[in-house]
């Protein structure tokens, strides 16, 4: 099954940062105070376009694991709708 071209944004900076820090999808799921699944994190990392609401959930979970706060533009190359 092929993905729709405008739904694929390519590998995201989130993926690069997670690999650099040796973080797993489970780390974000566990750190999230909201509902966040492994499948959602995986889709977001590998460029399947997700909603702004999901991007914000991922950003919140990511920031809870970091000493410095990140913004959406540092994790994603596009803005969800």
C-alpha positions in Angstrom: 0.0 0.0 0.0 1.4 3.4 -1.0 1.1 6.4 1.1 -0.5 9.6 -0.3 2.3 11.9 -1.4 1.1 15.0 0.6 0.8 12.9 3.7 4.5 12.0 3.8 6.9 14.7 5.0 10.0 12.5 5.2 12.0 11.7 8.3 11.6 14.4 10.9 14.1 16.1 13.2 12.3 14.4 16.1 13.7 11.1 14.7 17.2 12.4 14.5 17.1 13.8 18.1 15.6 10.6 19.5 18.3 8.5 17.7 21.1 10.9 19.0 19.8 10.5 22.6 19.1 6.8 22.1 15.5 7.3 23.0 12.8 4.8 22.1 9.1 5.4 21.2 8.3 4.0 24.6 10.2 6.8 26.4 7.8 9.4 24.9 4.7 7.3 25.5 5.8 6.8 29.2 6.6 10.4 29.7 3.4 11.7 28.2 0.7 13.0 30.6 -1.9 12.6 27.8 -2.9 9.7 25.7 0.0 8.9 23.3 0.6 5.6 21.6 3.7 3.9 20.2 2.1 3.9 16.7 1.5 7.7 16.8 5.1 8.4 17.8 6.4 6.1 15.1 4.3 7.7 12.4 5.4 11.2 13.6 9.1 10.2 13.6 9.0 8.8 10.1 7.2 11.6 8.4 3.6 10.6 8.2 1.9 13.9 8.6 0.0 14.1 11.9 -2.3 16.7 13.4 -1.2 19.8 15.3 -2.8 18.4 18.4 -0.7 15.2 18.2 2.5 17.3 17.5 1.8 19.2 20.7 1.4 16.0 22.7 4.7 14.7 21.4 6.3 18.1 22.0 5.0 18.1 25.6 6.3 14.5 26.2 9.7 15.4 24.6 10.1 18.5 26.7 9.4 16.5 29.9 12.5 14.4 29.1 14.7 17.4 28.4 16.5 20.0 30.4 15.8 22.7 27.9 12.4 23.4 26.2 12.0 22.7 22.5 9.5 24.3 20.1 7.5 22.5 17.4 9.8 23.8 14.6 12.7 21.9 16.2 10.9 18.6 16.1 8.9 18.8 12.8 9.5 20.3 9.4 5.8 21.0 8.8 2.8 22.3 10.8 0.0 19.9 11.4 -3.5 21.0 10.6 
